Amino acid sequence: MRSACRAILGLWLSEWDALRFAAVILLPVLVLLLLPSTAPAASYERGTLKGLKELSVLIEELKPEVGRAGLSKDQLKTDVELRLRKAHIRVVGLSPPGYLYVNVQALRQSGGWVYSVHVGLNQDVTLDRDKSISCSGETWSEGTLGTATRDKFVAEVRDALGDQVDRFINDYLAANP
């Protein structure tokens, strides 16, 4: 630890100073970097939601071990679609111009789980430089990392997903008053 602090500061620090530096400076910075973002979407992201009348929900396949822990693709899809419908956002099959993509990844550790939840809106985009080129692109996104004990894994992932979908709904409603 002391050598890392010395390398960062270019100073000869006592062991106590190195530990104090790590506790007071490095630890809070690392915690802030790992906390989920609660800032509103950038204005260009929110602007891409304007005029979107309907969307579908696509949940990425879950790893088998995640399913064995009690988390299911069907439950996640139901959770997301229910929140959208409660906010009066029309949810349809996979044919409209936009879809909300959900990707949950998790890794089992000795004390529980480490997980990531990503929600992104994908819709058709066209290049300004060549209008004949269009493809699907992510125009709004939100993601978070977390840890959970084995007994709270499913609930915490569903809560994290719900928080991200709520941010999408807030941005959608702001763009479509």
KOLVEX-795882 format. One record per atom (N, C-alpha, C, O): x, y, z; atom name. Coordinates in Angstrom, 1 decimal. Layout:
N
u/v/w/atome
X/Y/Z/CA .
...
// end
This chain:
177
u/v/w/atome
0.8/-1.2/0.0/N .
0.0/0.0/0.0/CA .
0.9/1.2/0.0/C .
0.6/2.2/-0.7/O .
1.9/1.2/0.8/N .
2.8/2.4/0.9/CA .
3.4/2.7/-0.4/C .
3.5/3.9/-0.8/O .
3.9/1.7/-1.1/N .
4.6/1.9/-2.4/CA .
3.6/2.5/-3.4/C .
4.0/3.3/-4.2/O .
2.3/2.0/-3.4/N .
1.3/2.5/-4.3/CA .
1.1/4.0/-4.0/C .
1.0/4.8/-5.0/O .
1.0/4.4/-2.8/N .
0.7/5.8/-2.4/CA .
1.9/6.6/-2.8/C .
1.8/7.7/-3.3/O .
3.1/6.1/-2.6/N .
4.3/6.8/-2.9/CA .
4.4/7.0/-4.4/C .
4.7/8.1/-4.9/O .
4.0/6.0/-5.2/N .
4.1/6.1/-6.6/CA .
3.1/7.2/-7.1/C .
3.4/7.9/-8.1/O .
1.9/7.2/-6.5/N .
0.9/8.2/-6.9/CA .
1.3/9.6/-6.5/C .
1.2/10.5/-7.3/O .
1.8/9.8/-5.3/N .
2.2/11.1/-4.8/CA .
3.6/11.5/-5.1/C .
4.0/12.7/-5.1/O .
4.5/10.6/-5.4/N .
5.9/10.8/-5.6/CA .
6.6/11.3/-4.4/C .
7.6/12.0/-4.4/O .
6.1/10.9/-3.2/N .
6.6/11.3/-1.9/CA .
7.0/10.0/-1.1/C .
6.5/8.9/-1.4/O .
7.9/10.3/-0.2/N .
8.2/9.2/0.8/CA .
7.3/9.4/2.0/C .
7.4/10.3/2.7/O .
6.4/8.4/2.1/N .
5.4/8.5/3.2/CA .
5.7/7.5/4.2/C .
6.2/6.4/3.9/O .
5.4/7.8/5.4/N .
5.5/6.8/6.5/CA .
4.3/5.8/6.3/C .
3.4/6.1/5.5/O .
4.4/4.7/6.9/N .
3.3/3.7/6.7/CA .
2.0/4.2/7.2/C .
1.0/4.0/6.5/O .
2.0/5.0/8.3/N .
0.8/5.6/8.8/CA .
0.2/6.6/7.8/C .
-1.0/6.6/7.6/O .
1.0/7.4/7.2/N .
0.6/8.4/6.2/CA .
0.0/7.7/5.0/C .
-1.0/8.1/4.4/O .
0.6/6.6/4.6/N .
0.1/5.8/3.4/CA .
-1.3/5.3/3.7/C .
-2.2/5.3/2.9/O .
-1.4/4.7/4.9/N .
-2.8/4.1/5.3/CA .
-3.8/5.2/5.4/C .
-4.9/5.1/5.0/O .
-3.4/6.4/6.0/N .
-4.4/7.5/6.1/CA .
-4.7/8.0/4.8/C .
-5.9/8.3/4.5/O .
-3.8/8.1/3.9/N .
-4.1/8.6/2.5/CA .
-5.1/7.6/1.8/C .
-6.0/8.1/1.2/O .
-4.8/6.3/2.0/N .
-5.7/5.3/1.3/CA .
-7.1/5.4/1.9/C .
-8.1/5.4/1.2/O .
-7.2/5.6/3.2/N .
-8.5/5.6/3.9/CA .
-9.3/6.9/3.6/C .
-10.5/6.9/3.4/O .
-8.6/8.0/3.6/N .
-9.2/9.3/3.4/CA .
-9.4/9.7/2.0/C .
-10.5/10.4/1.7/O .
-8.5/9.4/1.1/N .
-8.6/9.9/-0.3/CA .
-9.1/8.7/-1.2/C .
-10.1/8.9/-2.0/O .
-8.3/7.6/-1.3/N .
-8.6/6.6/-2.3/CA .
-9.9/5.9/-2.1/C .
-10.6/5.7/-3.0/O .
-10.2/5.5/-0.8/N .
-11.4/4.7/-0.6/CA .
-12.7/5.5/-1.0/C .
-13.5/4.9/-1.7/O .
-12.9/6.8/-0.6/N .
-14.1/7.5/-1.0/CA .
-14.1/7.7/-2.5/C .
-15.2/7.6/-3.1/O .
-13.0/7.8/-3.2/N .
-13.0/8.0/-4.7/CA .
-13.5/6.7/-5.3/C .
-14.3/6.7/-6.2/O .
-13.0/5.5/-4.8/N .
-13.4/4.2/-5.3/CA .
-14.9/4.0/-5.1/C .
-15.6/3.5/-6.0/O .
-15.4/4.3/-3.9/N .
-16.8/4.2/-3.6/CA .
-17.6/5.0/-4.5/C .
-18.6/4.5/-5.0/O .
-17.3/6.2/-4.7/N .
-18.0/7.1/-5.6/CA .
-18.0/6.6/-7.1/C .
-19.1/6.7/-7.8/O .
-16.9/6.0/-7.5/N .
-16.9/5.4/-8.9/CA .
-17.8/4.2/-9.0/C .
-18.3/4.0/-10.1/O .
-18.0/3.5/-7.9/N .
-18.7/2.2/-8.0/CA .
-20.2/2.4/-7.7/C .
-21.0/1.5/-8.0/O .
-20.6/3.6/-7.2/N .
-22.0/3.8/-6.9/CA .
-22.8/4.0/-8.2/C .
-22.2/4.5/-9.2/O .
-24.0/3.6/-8.3/N .
-24.8/3.8/-9.5/CA .
-25.1/5.2/-9.7/C .
-25.2/6.0/-8.8/O .
-25.2/5.6/-11.0/N .
-25.4/7.0/-11.3/CA .
-26.9/7.3/-11.0/C .
-27.8/6.5/-11.4/O .
-27.1/8.5/-10.4/N .
-28.5/8.9/-10.2/CA .
-28.7/10.2/-11.0/C .
-29.8/10.9/-10.8/O .
-27.8/10.6/-11.8/N .
-27.9/11.9/-12.5/CA .
-28.9/11.6/-13.7/C .
-29.0/10.5/-14.2/O .
-29.7/12.7/-14.0/N .
-30.6/12.5/-15.1/CA .
-29.9/12.3/-16.4/C .
-28.7/12.6/-16.5/O .
-30.6/11.7/-17.4/N .
-29.9/11.4/-18.7/CA .
-29.5/12.7/-19.3/C .
-30.1/13.8/-19.1/O .
-28.4/12.6/-20.1/N .
-28.0/13.8/-20.9/CA .
-29.1/14.2/-21.8/C .
-30.0/13.4/-22.2/O .
-29.2/15.5/-22.1/N .
-30.3/16.1/-22.9/CA .
-30.4/15.4/-24.2/C .
-31.5/15.2/-24.7/O .
-29.3/15.0/-24.8/N .
-29.4/14.3/-26.1/CA .
-30.0/12.9/-26.0/C .
-30.8/12.5/-26.8/O .
-29.7/12.2/-24.9/N .
-30.4/10.9/-24.6/CA .
-31.9/11.1/-24.4/C .
-32.7/10.4/-25.0/O .
-32.2/12.1/-23.6/N .
-33.7/12.3/-23.4/CA .
-34.4/12.7/-24.7/C .
-35.5/12.3/-24.9/O .
-33.7/13.5/-25.5/N .
-34.3/14.0/-26.7/CA .
-34.5/12.9/-27.7/C .
-35.5/13.0/-28.5/O .
-33.8/11.8/-27.6/N .
-34.0/10.6/-28.5/CA .
-35.3/9.9/-28.2/C .
-35.8/9.0/-28.9/O .
-35.9/10.2/-27.0/N .
-37.2/9.5/-26.6/CA .
-38.4/10.3/-27.1/C .
-39.5/9.7/-27.1/O .
-38.2/11.5/-27.6/N .
-39.3/12.3/-28.0/CA .
-40.0/11.7/-29.2/C .
-39.4/11.3/-30.2/O .
-41.3/11.6/-29.1/N .
-42.1/11.1/-30.2/CA .
-42.2/9.6/-30.3/C .
-42.9/9.0/-31.1/O .
-41.5/8.9/-29.4/N .
-41.6/7.4/-29.3/CA .
-42.9/7.0/-28.8/C .
-43.2/7.3/-27.6/O .
-43.8/6.4/-29.6/N .
-45.1/6.1/-29.2/CA .
-45.3/4.7/-28.5/C .
-46.2/4.5/-27.7/O .
-44.4/3.8/-28.9/N .
-44.5/2.4/-28.3/CA .
-43.1/1.8/-28.4/C .
-42.3/2.2/-29.1/O .
-43.0/0.7/-27.6/N .
-41.7/0.0/-27.6/CA .
-42.0/-1.4/-27.1/C .
-43.0/-1.7/-26.6/O .
-41.0/-2.2/-27.3/N .
-41.0/-3.6/-26.8/CA .
-39.9/-3.8/-25.8/C .
-39.1/-2.9/-25.6/O .
-39.9/-4.9/-25.2/N .
-38.9/-5.2/-24.1/CA .
-38.2/-6.5/-24.6/C .
-38.8/-7.5/-24.9/O .
-36.9/-6.5/-24.5/N .
-36.1/-7.6/-24.9/CA .
-35.1/-7.9/-23.7/C .
-34.3/-7.1/-23.3/O .
-35.3/-9.1/-23.1/N .
-34.4/-9.5/-22.0/CA .
-33.4/-10.4/-22.5/C .
-33.7/-11.5/-23.1/O .
-32.1/-10.2/-22.2/N .
-31.0/-11.0/-22.6/CA .
-31.2/-12.4/-21.8/C .
-31.6/-12.4/-20.7/O .
-30.7/-13.4/-22.4/N .
-30.7/-14.7/-21.8/CA .
-29.9/-14.6/-20.5/C .
-28.9/-14.0/-20.4/O .
-30.4/-15.3/-19.4/N .
-29.6/-15.4/-18.2/CA .
-28.8/-16.6/-18.1/C .
-29.1/-17.7/-18.7/O .
-27.7/-16.6/-17.4/N .
-26.9/-17.8/-17.2/CA .
-27.7/-18.8/-16.4/C .
-28.5/-18.4/-15.5/O .
-27.4/-20.1/-16.6/N .
-28.2/-21.1/-15.9/CA .
-28.1/-21.0/-14.3/C .
-29.0/-21.2/-13.6/O .
-26.9/-20.6/-13.9/N .
-26.7/-20.5/-12.4/CA .
-27.5/-19.3/-11.8/C .
-27.9/-19.4/-10.7/O .
-27.8/-18.3/-12.6/N .
-28.6/-17.2/-12.2/CA .
-30.1/-17.7/-12.1/C .
-30.8/-17.4/-11.1/O .
-30.5/-18.5/-13.1/N .
-31.8/-19.1/-13.0/CA .
-32.0/-20.0/-11.8/C .
-33.0/-20.0/-11.2/O .
-31.0/-20.8/-11.5/N .
-31.0/-21.7/-10.4/CA .
-31.1/-20.9/-9.0/C .
-31.6/-21.4/-8.1/O .
-30.6/-19.7/-9.1/N .
-30.7/-18.8/-7.8/CA .
-32.1/-18.2/-7.7/C .
-32.4/-17.6/-6.6/O .
-33.0/-18.4/-8.7/N .
-34.3/-17.9/-8.6/CA .
-34.7/-16.7/-9.4/C .
-35.8/-16.2/-9.4/O .
-33.8/-16.3/-10.3/N .
-34.1/-15.1/-11.1/CA .
-34.5/-15.7/-12.5/C .
-33.7/-16.5/-13.1/O .
-35.6/-15.2/-13.1/N .
-36.0/-15.7/-14.4/CA .
-36.2/-14.6/-15.4/C .
-36.6/-13.5/-15.0/O .
-36.0/-14.9/-16.6/N .
-36.2/-14.0/-17.7/CA .
-37.6/-13.5/-17.8/C .
-37.9/-12.4/-18.0/O .
-38.5/-14.5/-17.6/N .
-40.0/-14.1/-17.7/CA .
-40.4/-13.2/-16.6/C .
-41.1/-12.2/-16.8/O .
-39.8/-13.4/-15.3/N .
-40.1/-12.5/-14.2/CA .
-39.6/-11.1/-14.5/C .
-40.3/-10.1/-14.2/O .
-38.4/-11.0/-15.0/N .
-37.8/-9.7/-15.3/CA .
-38.6/-8.9/-16.4/C .
-38.9/-7.7/-16.3/O .
-39.0/-9.7/-17.4/N .
-39.8/-9.1/-18.5/CA .
-41.2/-8.6/-18.0/C .
-41.6/-7.5/-18.3/O .
-41.8/-9.4/-17.1/N .
-43.0/-9.0/-16.5/CA .
-42.8/-7.7/-15.7/C .
-43.6/-6.8/-15.7/O .
-41.8/-7.7/-14.9/N .
-41.5/-6.5/-14.0/CA .
-41.3/-5.2/-14.9/C .
-41.9/-4.2/-14.5/O .
-40.6/-5.3/-15.9/N .
-40.3/-4.2/-16.8/CA .
-41.6/-3.7/-17.5/C .
-41.9/-2.5/-17.5/O .
-42.3/-4.7/-18.1/N .
-43.5/-4.3/-18.9/CA .
-44.6/-3.7/-18.0/C .
-45.3/-2.8/-18.4/O .
-44.7/-4.2/-16.8/N .
-45.7/-3.7/-15.8/CA .
-45.4/-2.3/-15.4/C .
-46.3/-1.4/-15.4/O .
-44.1/-2.0/-15.2/N .
-43.7/-0.6/-14.8/CA .
-44.0/0.3/-16.0/C .
-44.6/1.4/-15.8/O .
-43.7/-0.1/-17.2/N .
-44.0/0.7/-18.4/CA .
-45.4/1.0/-18.6/C .
-45.9/2.1/-18.8/O .
-46.2/-0.1/-18.5/N .
-47.7/0.1/-18.7/CA .
-48.3/1.0/-17.6/C .
-49.2/1.7/-17.9/O .
-47.8/0.8/-16.3/N .
-48.4/1.7/-15.3/CA .
-48.1/3.2/-15.6/C .
-48.8/4.1/-15.1/O .
-47.0/3.4/-16.3/N .
-46.7/4.8/-16.7/CA .
-47.3/5.2/-18.0/C .
-47.0/6.3/-18.6/O .
-48.2/4.4/-18.5/N .
-49.0/4.6/-19.8/CA .
-48.1/4.6/-21.0/C .
-48.3/5.4/-21.9/O .
-47.0/3.8/-21.0/N .
-46.2/3.6/-22.1/CA .
-46.6/2.3/-22.8/C .
-46.6/1.3/-22.2/O .
-46.9/2.4/-24.1/N .
-47.5/1.3/-24.8/CA .
-46.4/0.3/-25.1/C .
-45.3/0.6/-25.6/O .
-46.6/-1.0/-24.7/N .
-45.6/-2.0/-24.9/CA .
-46.2/-3.0/-25.9/C .
-47.4/-3.5/-25.7/O .
-45.5/-3.3/-26.9/N .
-45.9/-4.2/-28.0/CA .
-44.8/-5.2/-28.3/C .
-43.8/-5.3/-27.6/O .
-45.1/-6.1/-29.3/N .
-44.1/-7.1/-29.7/CA .
-42.8/-6.5/-30.2/C .
-42.7/-5.3/-30.2/O .
-42.0/-7.3/-30.7/N .
-40.6/-6.9/-31.2/CA .
-40.6/-6.3/-32.6/C .
-39.7/-6.5/-33.3/O .
-41.7/-5.5/-33.0/N .
-41.7/-4.9/-34.3/CA .
-41.6/-3.4/-34.3/C .
-41.4/-2.9/-35.4/O .
-41.8/-2.7/-33.2/N .
-41.8/-1.3/-33.3/CA .
-40.4/-0.7/-33.6/C .
-39.4/-1.4/-33.6/O .
-40.3/0.6/-33.7/N .
-39.0/1.2/-34.0/CA .
-38.0/1.2/-32.8/C .
-36.9/1.6/-33.0/O .
-38.5/0.9/-31.6/N .
-37.6/0.9/-30.4/CA .
-37.9/-0.2/-29.5/C .
-39.0/-0.7/-29.4/O .
-36.8/-0.7/-28.8/N .
-37.0/-1.7/-27.8/CA .
-36.1/-1.4/-26.6/C .
-35.0/-1.0/-26.8/O .
-36.6/-1.7/-25.4/N .
-35.9/-1.6/-24.2/CA .
-35.1/-2.9/-24.0/C .
-35.7/-4.0/-23.8/O .
-33.8/-2.8/-24.0/N .
-32.9/-4.0/-23.9/CA .
-32.5/-4.1/-22.4/C .
-32.0/-3.1/-21.9/O .
-32.6/-5.3/-21.8/N .
-32.2/-5.5/-20.4/CA .
-31.2/-6.7/-20.4/C .
-31.4/-7.7/-21.0/O .
-30.0/-6.4/-19.8/N .
-29.0/-7.4/-19.7/CA .
-28.6/-7.5/-18.2/C .
-28.1/-6.5/-17.6/O .
-28.8/-8.6/-17.6/N .
-28.4/-8.9/-16.2/CA .
-27.3/-10.0/-16.3/C .
-27.5/-11.0/-16.8/O .
-26.1/-9.6/-15.7/N .
-25.0/-10.6/-15.6/CA .
-24.7/-10.7/-14.1/C .
-24.8/-9.7/-13.3/O .
-24.4/-11.9/-13.7/N .
-24.0/-12.1/-12.3/CA .
-23.0/-13.2/-12.1/C .
-22.9/-14.1/-13.0/O .
-22.2/-13.0/-11.1/N .
-21.1/-14.0/-10.8/CA .
-21.3/-14.4/-9.3/C .
-21.3/-13.5/-8.4/O .
-21.4/-15.7/-9.1/N .
-21.5/-16.2/-7.7/CA .
-20.1/-16.1/-7.0/C .
-19.2/-16.6/-7.6/O .
-20.1/-15.6/-5.9/N .
-18.9/-15.5/-5.0/CA .
-19.2/-16.3/-3.8/C .
-20.3/-16.7/-3.5/O .
-18.1/-16.5/-3.0/N .
-18.3/-17.3/-1.7/CA .
-19.4/-16.7/-0.8/C .
-20.1/-17.5/-0.2/O .
-19.5/-15.4/-0.7/N .
-20.4/-14.8/0.2/CA .
-21.7/-14.4/-0.4/C .
-22.6/-14.0/0.3/O .
-21.9/-14.6/-1.7/N .
-23.1/-14.1/-2.4/CA .
-22.9/-13.9/-3.8/C .
-22.3/-14.8/-4.5/O .
-23.3/-12.8/-4.3/N .
-23.2/-12.5/-5.8/CA .
-22.7/-11.1/-6.1/C .
-22.9/-10.2/-5.3/O .
-22.0/-11.0/-7.2/N .
-21.7/-9.7/-7.8/CA .
-22.5/-9.6/-9.1/C .
-22.5/-10.6/-9.8/O .
-23.2/-8.5/-9.3/N .
-24.1/-8.4/-10.5/CA .
-24.0/-7.1/-11.2/C .
-23.6/-6.1/-10.6/O .
-24.4/-7.1/-12.4/N .
-24.5/-5.9/-13.2/CA .
-25.9/-5.9/-13.9/C .
-26.4/-6.9/-14.3/O .
-26.5/-4.7/-14.0/N .
-27.8/-4.6/-14.6/CA .
-27.7/-3.4/-15.6/C .
-27.3/-2.3/-15.2/O .
-28.0/-3.7/-16.9/N .
-27.9/-2.7/-17.9/CA .
-29.3/-2.6/-18.6/C .
-29.9/-3.6/-19.0/O .
-29.8/-1.4/-18.7/N .
-31.0/-1.1/-19.5/CA .
-30.7/-0.1/-20.6/C .
-30.1/0.9/-20.3/O .
-31.1/-0.4/-21.8/N .
-30.8/0.5/-22.9/CA .
-31.9/0.6/-23.9/C .
-32.6/-0.5/-24.1/O .
-32.2/1.7/-24.4/N .
-33.2/1.8/-25.5/CA .
-32.5/1.8/-26.8/C .
-31.6/2.6/-27.1/O .
-32.8/0.8/-27.6/N .
-32.3/0.7/-29.0/CA .
-33.4/1.0/-29.9/C .
-34.5/0.7/-29.8/O .
-33.0/1.8/-30.9/N .
-33.9/2.2/-32.0/CA .
-33.2/2.5/-33.3/C .
-32.0/2.6/-33.3/O .
-33.9/2.6/-34.4/N .
-33.3/2.8/-35.7/CA .
-32.6/4.1/-35.7/C .
-33.2/5.1/-35.3/O .
-31.4/4.2/-36.2/N .
-30.7/5.5/-36.4/CA .
-30.1/5.5/-37.8/C .
-29.9/4.5/-38.4/O .
-30.0/6.7/-38.3/N .
-29.5/6.9/-39.6/CA .
-28.3/7.9/-39.6/C .
-28.3/8.8/-38.8/O .
-27.3/7.6/-40.3/N .
-26.1/8.5/-40.4/CA .
-26.4/9.8/-41.1/C .
-27.0/9.8/-42.1/O .
-25.9/10.9/-40.5/N .
-26.1/12.2/-41.1/CA .
-25.3/12.2/-42.4/C .
-25.8/12.8/-43.4/O .
-24.2/11.7/-42.5/N .
-23.3/11.8/-43.7/CA .
-23.8/11.0/-44.8/C .
-23.5/11.2/-46.0/O .
-24.6/9.9/-44.5/N .
-25.1/9.1/-45.6/CA .
-26.5/8.5/-45.2/C .
-26.5/7.5/-44.5/O .
-27.5/9.2/-45.6/N .
-28.9/8.8/-45.1/CA .
-29.3/7.4/-45.6/C .
-30.3/6.9/-45.1/O .
-28.6/6.8/-46.5/N .
-28.9/5.4/-46.9/CA .
-28.4/4.4/-45.9/C .
-28.7/3.2/-46.1/O .
-27.6/4.8/-44.9/N .
-27.1/3.9/-43.9/CA .
-27.9/4.0/-42.6/C .
-27.8/5.1/-42.0/O .
-28.6/3.0/-42.3/N .
-29.3/3.0/-41.0/CA .
-29.1/1.7/-40.3/C .
-28.9/0.6/-40.9/O .
-29.2/1.7/-39.0/N .
-29.0/0.5/-38.2/CA .
-29.7/0.7/-36.9/C .
-30.2/1.8/-36.6/O .
-29.7/-0.3/-36.0/N .
-30.2/-0.1/-34.7/CA .
-29.1/0.3/-33.8/C .
-28.0/-0.2/-33.8/O .
-29.3/1.3/-32.9/N .
-28.3/1.8/-32.0/CA .
-28.9/2.2/-30.7/C .
-30.1/2.5/-30.6/O .
-28.1/2.1/-29.7/N .
-28.6/2.4/-28.3/CA .
-28.5/3.9/-28.1/C .
-27.4/4.6/-28.3/O .
-29.7/4.5/-27.8/N .
-29.7/6.0/-27.7/CA .
-30.0/6.5/-26.3/C .
-29.9/7.7/-26.0/O .
-30.3/5.6/-25.4/N .
-30.5/5.9/-24.0/CA .
-30.0/4.7/-23.2/C .
-30.3/3.5/-23.6/O .
-29.3/4.9/-22.1/N .
-28.8/3.7/-21.3/CA .
-28.6/4.1/-19.9/C .
-28.4/5.3/-19.5/O .
-28.6/3.1/-19.1/N .
-28.4/3.2/-17.6/CA .
-27.9/1.9/-17.2/C .
-28.3/0.8/-17.7/O .
-26.9/1.9/-16.2/N .
-26.4/0.6/-15.7/CA .
-25.9/0.8/-14.3/C .
-25.6/1.9/-13.8/O .
-25.8/-0.3/-13.7/N .
-25.3/-0.3/-12.3/CA .
-24.6/-1.6/-12.0/C .
-24.9/-2.7/-12.6/O .
-23.7/-1.6/-11.0/N .
-23.1/-2.8/-10.4/CA .
-23.5/-2.9/-9.0/C .
-23.7/-1.9/-8.3/O .
-23.5/-4.1/-8.5/N .
-23.9/-4.3/-7.1/CA .
-23.4/-5.7/-6.6/C .
-23.0/-6.5/-7.3/O .
-23.6/-5.8/-5.3/N .
-23.3/-7.1/-4.6/CA .
-24.5/-7.4/-3.8/C .
-25.3/-6.6/-3.3/O .
-24.7/-8.7/-3.6/N .
-25.9/-9.1/-2.8/CA .
-25.5/-10.5/-2.1/C .
-24.8/-11.3/-2.6/O .
-26.1/-10.6/-0.9/N .
-26.0/-11.9/-0.3/CA .
-26.8/-12.9/-1.0/C .
-27.7/-12.6/-1.8/O .
-26.6/-14.2/-0.8/N .
-27.4/-15.2/-1.5/CA .
-28.9/-15.1/-1.3/C .
-29.6/-15.3/-2.2/O .
-29.3/-14.8/-0.1/N .
-30.7/-14.8/0.2/CA .
-31.4/-13.5/-0.3/C .
-32.6/-13.4/-0.4/O .
-30.6/-12.5/-0.6/N .
-31.2/-11.2/-1.1/CA .
-30.9/-10.9/-2.6/C .
-31.3/-9.9/-3.1/O .
-30.2/-11.8/-3.3/N .
-29.8/-11.6/-4.7/CA .
-31.0/-11.3/-5.6/C .
-30.9/-10.3/-6.3/O .
-32.0/-12.1/-5.6/N .
-33.1/-11.9/-6.5/CA .
-33.8/-10.6/-6.3/C .
-34.0/-9.8/-7.2/O .
-34.1/-10.3/-5.0/N .
-34.8/-9.0/-4.7/CA .
-33.9/-7.8/-5.0/C .
-34.4/-6.8/-5.6/O .
-32.6/-7.9/-4.8/N .
-31.8/-6.7/-5.1/CA .
-31.6/-6.5/-6.6/C .
-31.6/-5.3/-7.0/O .
-31.5/-7.6/-7.4/N .
-31.4/-7.4/-8.8/CA .
-32.7/-6.8/-9.3/C .
-32.7/-5.9/-10.2/O .
-33.8/-7.3/-8.9/N .
-35.1/-6.8/-9.4/CA .
-35.3/-5.3/-8.9/C .
-35.8/-4.5/-9.7/O .
-34.8/-5.0/-7.7/N .
-34.9/-3.6/-7.3/CA .
-34.0/-2.7/-8.2/C .
-34.4/-1.6/-8.6/O .
-32.8/-3.1/-8.4/N .
-31.9/-2.4/-9.3/CA .
-32.5/-2.2/-10.7/C .
-32.4/-1.1/-11.2/O .
-33.0/-3.2/-11.2/N .
-33.7/-3.1/-12.5/CA .
-34.8/-2.2/-12.5/C .
-35.0/-1.3/-13.4/O .
-35.6/-2.3/-11.5/N .
-36.8/-1.3/-11.3/CA .
-36.4/0.1/-11.2/C .
-37.0/1.0/-11.8/O .
-35.3/0.4/-10.5/N .
-34.8/1.7/-10.4/CA .
-34.4/2.3/-11.8/C .
-34.6/3.4/-12.1/O .
-33.7/1.4/-12.6/N .
-33.3/1.9/-13.9/CA .
-34.4/2.1/-14.8/C .
-34.5/3.0/-15.6/O .
-35.4/1.2/-14.8/N .
-36.6/1.4/-15.6/CA .
-37.4/2.6/-15.2/C .
-37.9/3.4/-16.0/O .
-37.4/2.9/-13.9/N .
-38.0/4.2/-13.4/CA .
-37.3/5.4/-14.0/C .
-37.9/6.4/-14.3/O .
-36.0/5.4/-14.1/N .
-35.2/6.5/-14.7/CA .
-35.6/6.6/-16.1/C .
-35.7/7.7/-16.6/O .
-35.7/5.5/-16.8/N .
-36.1/5.6/-18.2/CA .
-37.5/6.2/-18.3/C .
-37.7/7.1/-19.1/O .
-38.4/5.8/-17.5/N .
-39.8/6.3/-17.5/CA .
-39.8/7.8/-17.2/C .
-40.5/8.5/-17.9/O .
-39.0/8.2/-16.3/N .
-38.9/9.7/-16.0/CA .
-38.4/10.5/-17.2/C .
-39.0/11.5/-17.5/O .
-37.4/9.9/-17.8/N .
-36.9/10.6/-19.0/CA .
-37.9/10.6/-20.2/C .
-38.0/11.5/-20.9/O .
-38.5/9.4/-20.3/N .
-39.5/9.3/-21.4/CA .
-40.7/10.3/-21.2/C .
-41.1/11.0/-22.1/O .
-41.2/10.4/-20.0/N .
-42.3/11.3/-19.7/CA .
-41.8/12.8/-19.8/C .
-42.6/13.6/-20.2/O .
-40.6/13.1/-19.5/N .
-40.1/14.4/-19.6/CA .
-40.0/14.8/-21.1/C .
-40.2/15.9/-21.5/O .
-39.6/13.8/-22.0/N .
-39.5/14.1/-23.4/CA .
-40.9/14.0/-24.1/C .
-41.0/14.6/-25.2/O .
-41.9/13.4/-23.5/N .
-43.2/13.3/-24.1/CA .
-44.3/13.7/-23.1/C .
-45.0/12.9/-22.6/O .
-44.3/15.0/-22.8/N .
-45.3/15.5/-21.7/CA .
-46.7/15.3/-22.1/C .
-47.6/15.6/-21.3/O .
// end
